[in-house]
Amino acid sequence: MKDSVVVMRVSAMRVYLNHVGYRIIEGPLQAPGQRDIVTFRVEMQREHCTYVQRFDVQRTRQGGWMVADVHIEQIPSPAKPCGGQTSGN
């Protein structure tokens, strides 16, 4: 993947995941059929809304953890209030 594509994708994630506070409400939960992946459900607080977002993290060979999926397609648009809580499933 070209560097410019990576920068563009990370920039989009940064905009969508911008928040003023957060709280882990559930997890770690074992992902079905994925022994090295666990899921967390996180309450994300923006200035004008709160929603629950799912994050999948994966165990690395060295024993650390990295974010495997932020499920960006489920995040409410940062351009408008999200109208209450949405499910991060």
C-alpha positions in Angstrom: 0.0 0.0 0.0 1.3 3.4 -0.9 2.3 5.8 1.9 -0.2 8.4 0.6 -3.1 5.8 0.9 -2.0 4.9 4.5 -1.9 8.6 5.5 -5.4 9.2 4.0 -6.9 6.2 5.8 -5.3 7.0 9.1 -6.5 10.6 8.8 -10.1 9.4 8.2 -9.9 7.2 11.2 -8.6 10.0 13.3 -11.6 12.3 12.3 -14.2 9.6 12.9 -12.7 8.4 16.2 -12.2 11.9 17.7 -13.8 12.1 21.1 -13.8 14.1 24.4 -14.1 11.0 26.6 -14.5 7.2 26.6 -15.3 4.3 28.8 -14.8 0.6 28.2 -18.2 -1.0 28.9 -17.5 -4.6 27.9 -14.5 -6.8 27.2 -12.3 -8.4 26.5 -14.7 -10.8 24.8 -13.3 -13.7 22.7 -14.1 -13.2 19.0 -15.9 -16.3 17.7 -13.5 -18.6 15.8 -10.6 -16.2 16.3 -8.4 -17.3 19.2 -6.0 -14.4 18.9 -8.6 -11.7 18.6 -10.6 -10.1 21.4 -13.3 -7.5 21.2 -14.0 -4.5 23.4 -17.2 -2.3 23.4 -16.3 1.3 24.2 -18.7 4.1 24.9 -17.3 7.1 22.9 -18.3 10.5 24.0 -18.3 13.3 21.5 -19.3 16.9 22.2 -22.9 16.4 20.9 -23.4 12.6 21.3 -22.5 9.4 22.9 -22.3 6.1 21.1 -21.0 2.5 21.6 -18.2 1.4 19.3 -16.6 -2.0 18.9 -12.8 -2.5 18.7 -11.1 -5.7 17.9 -7.5 -6.2 19.1 -5.2 -9.0 18.1 -2.4 -10.7 20.0 1.0 -10.4 18.2 3.6 -13.2 18.1 5.7 -11.2 20.5 2.9 -11.1 23.1 1.7 -7.6 22.6 -1.6 -6.3 21.2 -2.5 -4.3 18.1 -5.8 -2.9 16.9 -7.1 -5.2 14.2 -10.5 -3.5 13.4 -12.2 -0.3 14.5 -15.3 -1.1 12.5 -15.3 2.4 11.0 -18.3 1.7 8.9 -20.4 1.6 12.1 -19.3 5.0 13.5 -21.8 7.9 13.3 -20.7 10.7 11.0 -18.7 13.3 12.9 -20.3 16.0 10.7 -23.6 15.8 12.6 -25.0 14.8 16.0 -25.6 11.0 16.2 -29.0 11.2 17.8 -28.3 9.2 20.9 -26.6 5.9 21.3 -26.0 3.5 18.4 -24.9 0.0 18.7 -21.3 -0.9 17.9 -22.2 -4.4 16.7 
